[in-house]
Amino acid sequence: DAAAKPEEAEAEADQEQDAKADTNSDEKQDAPEDYEAFTLPEGVEMDDDALDKFKPIAKEAGLDQDNAQKFVDLYTEAVVEAAETQQKVWAETQQQWVDQAKTDKEIGGEKFESNLGDAKKALKQFGTPELDEAMSVTGAGNHPEFIRLLSRVGKAISEDAMVPGKATTGPKTHAEILYPNMGQE
């Protein structure tokens, strides 16, 4: 009896595996030959390469159109969420750069607008429309070091300002001219 029980247990286990295999093959038969177009949220476009990779996997897993759509929805949600997170982080970084520039000891504070004007002058003289576009797309124009560089260049190319002299107290005597340090000890 003891020897027969393990054999019976093995036979039952084999039957259960066969039943599971039959169930899985039935599910795979529910998978369509080709999936219809999947629906996506407005503004989201399907990545054809990802879709081409997904379809054989969905078919092998035996997913019908509805269950495959659930996976597409899950993927789309994850991609949209990741993109929104990246945009949020980038916007925060841009704002941090602007705040740093406005509070910088050299270019910020009350001198910020003047320094920004000098930076724009340098950019206008030496830059190109493509550089303007690149700065807009990348946000580099908001970085304090970029503003500092362009502000310094703008000041360097600006016209010199007149430095007023100091008024004298009157004409000097011949002795003061010959001995300017006399009596100052």
BALUMKE-467549 format. One record per atom (N, C-alpha, C): x, y, z; residue in one letter. Coordinates in steps of 0.05 Angstrom, whole numbers, padded with zeros to 5 digits, always signed. Atoms other than C-alpha are relative to their C-alpha. Layout:
XYZa/...
***
This chain:
+00016-00024+00000d/+00000+00000+00000d/+00017+00025+00000d/-00017-00023-00002a/+00056+00048+00018a/+00013+00007-00026a/-00012-00005+00026a/+00089+00039-00050a/-00020+00009-00020a/+00020-00007+00019a/+00024+00048-00087a/-00009+00029+00003a/+00009-00028-00005k/+00006+00115-00054k/+00018+00021-00014k/-00016-00020+00014p/+00067+00153-00081p/-00005+00000-00030p/+00006+00002+00028e/+00052+00127-00151e/-00026+00013-00007e/+00025-00013+00005e/-00020+00149-00145e/+00002+00030+00002e/-00004-00028-00003a/+00002+00217-00121a/+00013+00012-00025a/-00013-00009+00025e/+00048+00224-00181e/-00020+00001-00023e/+00020+00001+00022a/-00008+00204-00228a/-00020+00023+00002a/+00018-00022-00004e/-00055+00255-00197e/+00013+00027-00008e/-00014-00025+00006a/-00002+00310-00203a/+00003+00003-00030a/-00003-00001+00029d/+00009+00292-00276d/-00027+00008-00013d/+00026-00007+00011q/-00066+00296-00289q/-00007+00029+00004q/+00005-00028-00006e/-00070+00364-00255e/+00016+00018-00020e/-00017-00016+00019q/-00012+00390-00299q/-00012-00001-00028q/+00012+00002+00026d/-00046+00363-00361d/-00025+00018-00002d/+00024-00016+00000a/-00111+00398-00341a/+00008+00030-00002a/-00009-00028+00002k/-00073+00464-00330k/+00009+00006-00028k/-00010-00004+00027a/-00039+00456-00397a/-00023+00003-00020a/+00023-00002+00017d/-00106+00444-00430d/-00014+00028+00003d/+00012-00026-00006t/-00134+00507-00396t/+00016+00022-00013t/-00017-00020+00012n/-00074+00548-00419n/-00003+00000-00030n/+00002+00001+00029s/-00080+00523-00490s/-00028+00011-00009s/+00026-00011+00006d/-00155+00541-00489d/+00001+00031+00001d/-00002-00029-00003e/-00137+00611-00465e/+00015+00012-00024e/-00015-00009+00022k/-00085+00618-00520k/-00016+00000-00026k/+00017+00000+00023q/-00138+00600-00570q/-00018+00024-00001q/+00016-00024-00001d/-00176+00662-00547d/+00014+00024-00012d/-00015-00022+00011a/-00120+00706-00572a/-00006+00002-00030a/+00006-00004+00029p/-00137+00736-00640p/+00026-00004-00016p/-00023+00002+00018e/-00092+00726-00700e/+00015+00026-00001e/-00012-00027-00001d/-00080+00801-00701d/-00018+00017+00016d/+00016-00017-00017y/-00102+00853-00652y/-00010+00024-00016y/+00011-00024+00012e/-00147+00910-00672e/+00016+00024+00010e/-00013-00024-00009a/-00124+00981-00663a/-00006+00004+00030a/+00005-00005-00028f/-00115+00997-00590f/-00008+00030+00003f/+00008-00028-00005t/-00148+01060-00562t/+00019+00012+00021t/-00018-00014-00017l/-00104+01111-00529l/-00013+00026+00009l/+00011-00026-00009p/-00118+01174-00489p/+00006+00022-00021p/-00003-00022+00019e/-00124+01239-00529e/+00028+00012+00003e/-00026-00012-00001g/-00056+01268-00547g/+00023-00020+00002g/-00020+00021-00003v/-00019+01202-00538v/+00002-00016-00026v/-00003+00016+00025e/+00010+01167-00599e/+00014-00026+00007e/-00011+00027-00005m/+00027+01093-00601m/+00028-00001-00013m/-00027+00005+00010d/+00100+01075-00608d/-00002-00026-00016d/+00003+00024+00017d/+00098+01027-00667d/+00020-00022+00006d/-00020+00020-00008d/+00162+00992-00646d/-00008-00015+00025d/+00009+00013-00024a/+00135+00979-00577a/-00024-00018-00005a/+00023+00015+00007l/+00070+00955-00606l/+00007-00026-00015l/-00009+00024+00015d/+00106+00907-00654d/+00013-00020+00019d/-00012+00018-00020k/+00143+00878-00594k/-00022-00012+00018k/+00021+00008-00018f/+00080+00874-00552f/-00019-00022-00011f/+00020+00018+00012k/+00033+00837-00600k/+00008-00029+00002k/-00006+00029-00002p/+00072+00771-00603p/+00000-00010+00029p/+00001+00007-00029i/+00079+00771-00527i/-00028-00004+00009i/+00028+00002-00008a/+00005+00784-00518a/-00013-00025-00012a/+00011+00024+00013k/-00012+00729-00568k/+00010-00025+00014k/-00011+00023-00013e/+00035+00680-00534e/-00012-00004+00028e/+00013+00001-00026a/+00004+00697-00467a/-00030-00007-00001a/+00028+00007+00004g/-00064+00683-00497g/-00019+00023+00007g/+00017-00023-00007l/-00091+00753-00485l/-00020+00006-00022l/+00020-00009+00019d/-00156+00771-00519d/+00003+00030-00003d/-00002-00029+00005q/-00167+00842-00545q/-00003+00017+00025q/+00006-00015-00024d/-00196+00867-00480d/+00023+00000+00020d/-00022+00002-00019n/-00140+00841-00436n/+00026+00013-00011n/-00023-00013+00012a/-00087+00865-00485a/-00003+00030+00003a/+00005-00029-00004q/-00119+00934-00482q/+00006+00009+00028q/-00006-00007-00028k/-00112+00933-00406k/+00030+00004+00003k/-00028-00003-00002f/-00037+00924-00414f/+00010+00025-00015f/-00006-00024+00014v/-00034+00979-00466v/-00007+00025+00017v/+00009-00022-00018d/-00072+01025-00418d/+00020+00004+00023d/-00020-00001-00022l/-00023+01008-00362l/+00026+00012-00009l/-00025-00010+00011y/+00037+01022-00406y/-00003+00030-00006y/+00005-00028+00008t/+00007+01087-00432t/+00000+00018+00025t/+00001-00015-00024e/-00008+01111-00362e/+00028+00004+00012e/-00027-00002-00011a/+00064+01097-00339a/+00016+00019-00017a/-00015-00018+00018v/+00093+01133-00400v/-00008+00029+00004v/+00010-00027-00004v/+00049+01194-00391v/+00008+00011+00027v/-00008-00008-00027e/+00064+01197-00316e/+00030+00007+00001e/-00029-00005+00001a/+00139+01192-00329a/+00006+00027-00015a/-00004-00024+00015a/+00135+01248-00380a/-00008+00025+00016a/+00009-00022-00017e/+00096+01293-00333e/+00020+00005+00022e/-00020-00003-00021t/+00146+01280-00278t/+00025+00014-00010t/-00024-00013+00011q/+00204+01299-00323q/-00005+00029-00006q/+00007-00028+00005q/+00169+01363-00344q/-00001+00016+00025q/+00002-00014-00026k/+00155+01382-00272k/+00028+00005+00011k/-00027-00002-00010v/+00227+01369-00251v/+00016+00021-00016v/-00013-00019+00016w/+00253+01410-00310w/-00009+00028+00005w/+00011-00026-00006a/+00207+01468-00295a/+00010+00010+00027a/-00011-00008-00027e/+00230+01468-00222e/+00029+00008-00003e/-00029-00007+00004t/+00303+01468-00245t/+00003+00027-00013t/-00001-00026+00013q/+00290+01527-00291q/-00006+00022+00020q/+00007-00021-00020q/+00257+01566-00234q/+00022+00003+00020q/-00023-00002-00018q/+00315+01550-00188q/+00023+00016-00012q/-00021-00015+00013w/+00364+01577-00239w/-00007+00030+00000w/+00008-00028+00001v/+00324+01641-00247v/+00003+00013+00028v/-00002-00011-00027d/+00320+01650-00171d/+00029+00004+00008d/-00029-00003-00006q/+00395+01638-00164q/+00012+00024-00014q/-00011-00023+00015a/+00410+01689-00218a/-00009+00026+00013a/+00010-00025-00012k/+00365+01741-00185k/+00012+00007+00027k/-00011-00005-00027t/+00398+01732-00117t/+00031-00001+00000t/-00029+00002+00002d/+00470+01725-00143d/+00013+00026+00008d/-00014-00025-00009k/+00521+01774-00112k/+00009+00017-00023k/-00011-00015+00022e/+00550+01794-00179e/-00021+00010-00019e/+00019-00007+00021i/+00491+01794-00227i/-00028+00005+00010i/+00027-00001-00010g/+00430+01794-00182g/-00006+00026+00015g/+00009-00023-00017g/+00394+01841-00135g/-00009+00023-00017g/+00008-00025+00014e/+00384+01913-00157e/+00013+00002-00028e/-00015-00002+00025k/+00434+01903-00214k/-00010-00021-00020k/+00008+00023+00017f/+00396+01843-00244f/-00009+00010-00027f/+00011-00009+00026e/+00357+01881-00298e/+00022+00012-00017e/-00022-00012+00015s/+00419+01921-00318s/+00019-00022-00011s/-00017+00022+00009n/+00461+01857-00322n/-00013-00016-00021n/+00015+00014+00021l/+00407+01823-00361l/+00000+00015-00026l/-00002-00017+00024g/+00407+01881-00410g/+00028-00003-00013g/-00027+00004+00011d/+00483+01873-00418d/+00002-00027-00013d/-00001+00027+00012a/+00474+01799-00430a/-00015-00001-00026a/+00015-00001+00025k/+00421+01812-00483k/+00016+00015-00022k/-00017-00015+00019k/+00468+01863-00516k/+00021-00018-00012k/-00021+00018+00009a/+00524+01811-00520a/-00013-00022-00018a/+00013+00020+00016l/+00476+01759-00546l/-00009+00011-00028l/+00009-00013+00025k/+00449+01807-00599k/+00024+00004-00019k/-00023-00006+00017q/+00519+01825-00623q/+00014-00025-00009q/-00016+00023+00007f/+00552+01757-00622f/-00017-00026-00005f/+00017+00024+00003g/+00494+01707-00622g/-00013-00002-00027g/+00015+00005+00024t/+00453+01678-00677t/-00029-00008+00007t/+00027+00009-00006p/+00379+01662-00683p/-00001-00029+00009p/-00001+00029-00008e/+00398+01588-00676e/+00008-00002+00029e/-00008+00001-00029l/+00432+01603-00609l/-00023+00009+00017l/+00024-00008-00015d/+00370+01640-00586d/-00020-00023+00003d/+00018+00023+00000e/+00328+01580-00605e/+00010-00022+00019e/-00011+00021-00017a/+00375+01532-00571a/-00002+00007+00030a/+00002-00008-00028m/+00374+01573-00507m/-00029-00002+00009m/+00028+00003-00007s/+00298+01573-00508s/-00008-00029+00004s/+00007+00028-00001v/+00292+01499-00521v/+00013-00014+00025v/-00015+00013-00022t/+00345+01478-00470t/-00003+00014+00027t/+00002-00015-00024g/+00332+01532-00419g/+00027+00010+00011g/-00026-00008-00008a/+00406+01547-00416a/+00002+00030+00006a/+00000-00029-00005g/+00392+01622-00418g/-00008+00008+00028g/+00008-00006-00027n/+00364+01617-00348n/+00022-00006+00021n/-00021+00008-00019h/+00428+01589-00317h/+00016+00024+00008h/-00014-00024-00010p/+00463+01640-00273p/+00028+00003-00012p/-00027-00002+00012e/+00532+01624-00302e/-00001+00009-00029e/+00003-00009+00027f/+00508+01635-00372f/-00007+00029-00001f/+00007-00028-00002i/+00477+01701-00353i/+00025+00016+00009i/-00024-00014-00010r/+00541+01720-00316r/+00020+00004-00024r/-00018-00001+00023l/+00584+01704-00378l/-00009+00022-00020l/+00009-00019+00020l/+00540+01743-00426l/-00001+00029+00012l/+00000-00026-00012s/+00534+01801-00377s/+00028+00012+00000s/-00028-00010+00001r/+00610+01807-00372r/+00008+00007-00029r/-00006-00006+00028v/+00616+01804-00448v/-00015+00026-00008v/+00015-00024+00006g/+00561+01857-00454g/+00013+00025+00011g/-00014-00023-00012k/+00598+01903-00406k/+00026+00006-00014k/-00026-00004+00014a/+00664+01892-00443a/-00004+00013-00027a/+00004-00012+00026i/+00634+01913-00509i/-00015+00027+00001i/+00014-00025-00004s/+00596+01972-00480s/+00019+00024-00003s/-00016-00024+00002e/+00620+02043-00492e/+00010+00007+00028e/-00011-00008-00025d/+00666+02069-00439d/-00016+00023+00012d/+00014-00022-00014a/+00634+02114-00387a/+00021+00020+00010a/-00018-00021-00009m/+00666+02180-00367m/+00002-00001+00030m/-00005+00000-00028v/+00698+02180-00299v/+00006+00029+00008v/-00005-00028-00007p/+00692+02249-00268p/+00025+00003+00018p/-00024-00005-00017g/+00756+02278-00237g/-00008+00015+00025g/+00005-00015-00025k/+00763+02312-00169k/+00009+00029-00004k/-00007-00028+00002a/+00764+02386-00163a/+00025+00006+00018a/-00023-00007-00017t/+00829+02417-00137t/-00009+00023+00019t/+00007-00020-00019t/+00830+02465-00079t/+00011+00028-00007t/-00011-00026+00009g/+00866+02520-00117g/+00028-00005-00011g/-00027+00003+00012p/+00933+02533-00149p/+00021-00006+00022p/-00021+00007-00019k/+00995+02504-00116k/+00023+00020-00003k/-00023-00017+00000t/+01055+02545-00097t/+00023-00015-00012t/-00024+00013+00011h/+01124+02532-00126h/+00011-00020+00020h/-00011+00018-00021a/+01145+02500-00060a/-00017-00025+00002a/+00018+00023+00000e/+01084+02453-00060e/+00005-00018-00024e/-00005+00016+00025i/+01100+02432-00131i/+00027-00014+00003i/-00027+00012-00003l/+01175+02420-00115l/+00001-00020+00023l/-00001+00018-00024y/+01163+02388-00047y/-00028-00007+00008y/+00028+00006-00005p/+01094+02356-00049p/-00005-00014+00027p/+00004+00014-00025n/+01105+02314+00014n/+00010+00016+00025n/-00011-00016-00022m/+01135+02369+00057m/-00022+00008+00019m/+00019-00008-00020g/+01099+02379+00122g/-00023-00020+00004g/+00022+00019-00002q/+01055+02317+00115q/+00008-00023+00019q/-00008+00023-00017e/+01093+02273+00164e/-00013+00000+00026e/
***
